[in-house]
């Protein structure tokens, strides 16, 4: 990579960071800064991740994005991506969530997994991955984009930390061995009206397969997953636009429900 290439990536990262700090969206980074391919997009995201850590933020998990065909169709992309979860993004069931921190929030219901032991080194087999998970939880992810009107390419959402915003976790962890996660049903109520429906199979065919993709990708990149980290495995159905004042509850089969009030 040349000095000019690095300056271009740094400039793209700064544009995204300023957008989030100011609350003003920007145009496609892929176009304005000629971000081409996933390697460059992830490099931009890493610059901003490193910046957040330097400012005192703590990494507490990872997310898989764009796992639902419905969401892929909504955004015009055709493969998953990943992003980094920080401690200032996390809320729990019943919390009041300051969605005013975001610019273009959308909400989706997901299954979260808690890592029980470190996954580092070689890409884990299916058995190694399953044995490393501790629990599952119902979750809401409130995604956000710094790109104007969500007019994103895959490079744009990857560079923007997979459109991470905030997330809400259920209170009661459930052991995964007792659940048929591919068949679990989901309904998301937006202000007491069902606004999204789906199931576990909508998430790359099975939420655990989406999470395994993430674990293998993280190990391949030399990052890995640490005990206690959260994995958001991806949307179980279409996203829903939200705003301050909304109440949202997701019901996810035997995992139970998770809710929040947006302010």
C-alpha positions as CSV (number, residue, x, y, z in Angstrom):
1,X,0.0,0.0,0.0
2,X,1.4,3.4,-1.0
3,X,1.4,6.5,1.2
4,X,-1.3,8.0,-1.0
5,X,-3.5,4.9,-0.5
6,X,-3.1,5.2,3.3
7,X,-3.9,8.8,3.2
8,X,-7.1,8.0,1.2
9,X,-8.2,5.4,3.7
10,X,-7.4,7.8,6.6
11,X,-9.5,10.5,5.0
12,X,-12.4,8.1,4.4
13,X,-12.3,7.0,8.1
14,X,-12.2,10.7,9.2
15,X,-15.2,11.5,7.0
16,X,-17.2,8.7,8.6
17,X,-16.1,9.7,12.1
18,X,-17.0,13.3,11.6
19,X,-20.4,12.3,10.2
20,X,-21.2,10.3,13.4
21,X,-19.8,13.0,15.7
22,X,-21.8,15.8,13.9
23,X,-25.0,13.7,13.2
24,X,-24.8,14.7,9.6
25,X,-24.8,12.0,7.0
26,X,-22.3,11.8,4.1
27,X,-22.4,10.4,0.6
28,X,-21.0,7.1,-0.4
29,X,-17.5,6.7,0.9
30,X,-16.9,4.1,-1.8
31,X,-17.4,6.8,-4.4
32,X,-15.9,9.9,-2.8
33,X,-12.8,8.2,-1.5
34,X,-12.6,5.4,-4.1
35,X,-12.8,2.6,-1.6
36,X,-12.6,-0.5,-3.7
37,X,-13.0,-4.1,-2.3
38,X,-13.4,-5.5,1.1
39,X,-9.8,-5.2,2.2
40,X,-9.9,-1.4,1.8
41,X,-13.3,-1.2,3.4
42,X,-12.3,-3.2,6.5
43,X,-9.1,-1.1,6.7
44,X,-11.2,2.0,7.0
45,X,-13.3,0.4,9.7
46,X,-10.2,-0.7,11.6
47,X,-8.8,2.9,11.6
48,X,-12.0,4.1,13.4
49,X,-12.1,1.1,15.7
50,X,-8.5,1.8,16.8
51,X,-9.4,5.4,17.3
52,X,-12.3,4.5,19.6
53,X,-10.1,2.2,21.6
54,X,-7.5,5.0,21.9
55,X,-10.3,7.2,23.4
56,X,-11.1,4.6,26.1
57,X,-13.8,2.5,24.4
58,X,-13.7,-1.3,25.1
59,X,-14.4,-4.0,22.6
60,X,-17.0,-6.4,24.0
61,X,-18.1,-8.4,21.0
62,X,-18.6,-8.7,17.2
63,X,-21.6,-8.7,14.9
64,X,-22.5,-10.4,11.7
65,X,-24.3,-8.2,9.3
66,X,-26.4,-8.8,6.2
67,X,-27.2,-12.4,7.0
68,X,-30.9,-12.2,6.1
69,X,-31.9,-12.3,2.5
70,X,-34.7,-9.8,3.3
71,X,-32.2,-7.3,4.6
72,X,-29.7,-8.0,1.8
73,X,-32.6,-7.2,-0.6
74,X,-33.5,-4.1,1.3
75,X,-29.9,-2.8,1.0
76,X,-29.0,-4.2,-2.4
77,X,-26.0,-6.4,-1.2
78,X,-25.4,-10.1,-1.5
79,X,-23.1,-11.3,1.3
80,X,-22.5,-11.0,5.1
81,X,-20.0,-8.7,6.8
82,X,-18.8,-8.1,10.3
83,X,-18.5,-5.2,12.7
84,X,-17.1,-4.4,16.2
85,X,-19.3,-4.0,19.3
86,X,-18.1,-1.5,21.9
87,X,-19.2,-1.1,25.6
88,X,-21.1,2.1,24.9
89,X,-23.4,0.3,22.5
90,X,-24.8,-2.2,25.0
91,X,-28.2,-2.0,26.7
92,X,-30.4,-4.6,28.5
93,X,-34.0,-5.7,28.2
94,X,-36.4,-3.0,29.4
95,X,-33.8,-0.2,29.2
96,X,-34.5,3.2,27.8
97,X,-32.2,3.5,24.8
98,X,-31.0,6.9,23.5
99,X,-31.7,6.4,19.8
100,X,-31.1,10.1,19.4
101,X,-27.4,9.2,19.3
102,X,-28.0,7.8,15.9
103,X,-28.8,9.3,12.5
104,X,-30.9,6.9,10.5
105,X,-31.9,4.1,13.0
106,X,-33.5,0.8,12.0
107,X,-34.2,-2.1,14.3
108,X,-34.0,-5.8,13.9
109,X,-34.5,-8.9,16.0
110,X,-31.6,-11.3,16.4
111,X,-30.2,-14.2,18.4
112,X,-27.0,-13.3,20.4
113,X,-24.5,-15.8,21.6
114,X,-22.1,-15.4,24.5
115,X,-18.6,-16.9,24.0
116,X,-17.6,-19.2,26.9
117,X,-13.9,-19.6,26.1
118,X,-11.4,-18.0,23.9
119,X,-11.5,-18.9,20.2
120,X,-8.1,-18.0,18.8
121,X,-5.5,-19.6,16.5
122,X,-6.6,-21.8,13.6
123,X,-10.1,-21.5,12.2
124,X,-12.3,-23.6,14.5
125,X,-14.1,-26.7,13.4
126,X,-17.9,-26.9,13.9
127,X,-17.4,-28.9,17.1
128,X,-14.7,-26.6,18.5
129,X,-16.9,-23.6,17.8
130,X,-20.0,-25.1,19.4
131,X,-18.1,-26.2,22.5
132,X,-16.8,-22.7,22.9
133,X,-20.2,-21.1,23.2
134,X,-21.9,-20.6,26.6
135,X,-25.4,-19.2,26.1
136,X,-27.9,-17.7,23.7
137,X,-30.0,-14.6,24.3
138,X,-32.7,-12.7,22.5
139,X,-31.5,-9.4,21.2
140,X,-32.4,-6.3,19.3
141,X,-29.9,-4.5,17.1
142,X,-30.5,-0.9,16.3
143,X,-28.4,-0.4,13.2
144,X,-27.4,3.0,11.8
145,X,-25.7,4.3,8.7
146,X,-23.5,7.4,8.3
147,X,-24.3,7.2,4.5
148,X,-27.1,9.4,3.3
149,X,-30.5,7.7,2.9
150,X,-28.9,4.2,3.5
151,X,-27.7,4.3,-0.2
152,X,-24.9,1.9,0.6
153,X,-22.7,-0.5,-1.3
154,X,-21.1,-3.4,0.5
155,X,-17.9,-1.4,0.8
156,X,-19.8,1.5,2.4
157,X,-21.4,-0.6,5.2
158,X,-18.2,-2.5,5.9
159,X,-16.2,0.8,6.2
160,X,-18.9,2.1,8.5
161,X,-18.3,-0.7,11.0
162,X,-21.1,-2.8,9.4
163,X,-23.6,-0.1,10.2
164,X,-23.3,-0.7,13.9
165,X,-25.4,1.4,16.2
166,X,-26.7,0.1,19.5
167,X,-27.9,-3.3,20.8
168,X,-30.2,-4.6,23.5
169,X,-29.7,-8.0,25.1
170,X,-32.2,-10.2,27.0
171,X,-31.7,-10.8,30.7
172,X,-32.0,-14.6,30.8
173,X,-29.3,-16.7,29.1
174,X,-30.4,-20.1,27.6
175,X,-28.2,-23.1,26.9
176,X,-28.0,-23.6,23.1
177,X,-28.2,-27.4,23.1
178,X,-31.9,-27.3,24.1
179,X,-32.9,-25.1,21.2
180,X,-33.8,-25.7,17.5
181,X,-32.5,-22.3,16.4
182,X,-33.2,-22.8,12.7
183,X,-36.9,-23.2,13.4
184,X,-37.4,-20.6,16.1
185,X,-40.1,-18.0,15.2
186,X,-39.7,-14.3,15.6
187,X,-42.2,-11.5,15.7
188,X,-41.1,-7.9,16.3
189,X,-43.7,-5.4,17.6
190,X,-43.3,-1.7,16.9
191,X,-45.6,0.3,19.1
192,X,-47.7,-2.8,19.8
193,X,-48.1,-3.5,16.1
194,X,-46.4,-6.5,14.5
195,X,-43.9,-4.9,12.0
196,X,-41.6,-7.8,11.2
197,X,-41.7,-11.6,11.2
198,X,-39.1,-14.2,10.5
199,X,-37.3,-17.3,11.8
200,X,-33.9,-18.7,12.5
201,X,-33.5,-20.1,9.0
202,X,-33.5,-16.5,7.7
203,X,-30.1,-16.0,9.2
204,X,-27.8,-17.7,6.7
205,X,-29.9,-20.9,7.1
206,X,-29.1,-21.2,10.8
207,X,-28.0,-18.5,13.4
208,X,-25.1,-20.8,14.6
209,X,-23.8,-21.0,11.0
210,X,-23.7,-17.2,10.9
211,X,-21.9,-17.1,14.2
212,X,-19.5,-19.8,13.0
213,X,-18.7,-17.8,9.8
214,X,-17.8,-14.9,12.1
215,X,-15.6,-17.1,14.4
216,X,-13.7,-18.5,11.4
217,X,-13.4,-15.1,9.8
218,X,-12.0,-13.6,13.1
219,X,-9.5,-16.4,13.5
220,X,-8.5,-16.1,9.9
221,X,-7.7,-12.4,10.4
222,X,-5.8,-13.1,13.7
223,X,-8.4,-11.4,15.8
224,X,-10.3,-14.3,17.3
225,X,-13.1,-14.1,19.9
226,X,-12.6,-13.8,23.7
227,X,-14.5,-15.4,26.5
228,X,-17.4,-13.2,27.5
229,X,-17.7,-11.5,24.1
230,X,-21.1,-11.1,22.5
231,X,-21.9,-12.3,19.0
232,X,-24.8,-10.8,17.3
233,X,-25.6,-13.4,14.7
234,X,-27.7,-11.4,12.3
235,X,-31.3,-10.4,11.5
236,X,-34.1,-12.9,11.6
237,X,-36.4,-10.7,9.5
238,X,-36.7,-7.3,7.8
239,X,-35.5,-4.2,9.5
240,X,-38.0,-1.6,10.8
241,X,-37.5,2.2,10.8
242,X,-37.6,3.6,14.3
243,X,-37.4,7.0,16.1
244,X,-37.4,8.5,19.5
245,X,-40.7,7.7,21.4
246,X,-41.1,4.2,19.9
247,X,-41.5,1.1,22.0
248,X,-40.2,-2.2,20.5
249,X,-40.5,-5.8,21.6
250,X,-39.2,-8.9,19.9
251,X,-40.5,-12.4,20.7
252,X,-38.1,-15.1,19.7
253,X,-39.6,-18.6,20.5
254,X,-38.2,-20.3,23.6
255,X,-35.6,-17.6,23.9
256,X,-38.3,-15.3,25.2
257,X,-38.7,-11.6,24.6
258,X,-36.5,-8.5,24.7
259,X,-37.8,-4.9,24.6
260,X,-36.7,-1.3,24.8
261,X,-38.1,2.2,24.8
262,X,-36.4,4.6,22.4
263,X,-35.7,8.2,23.4
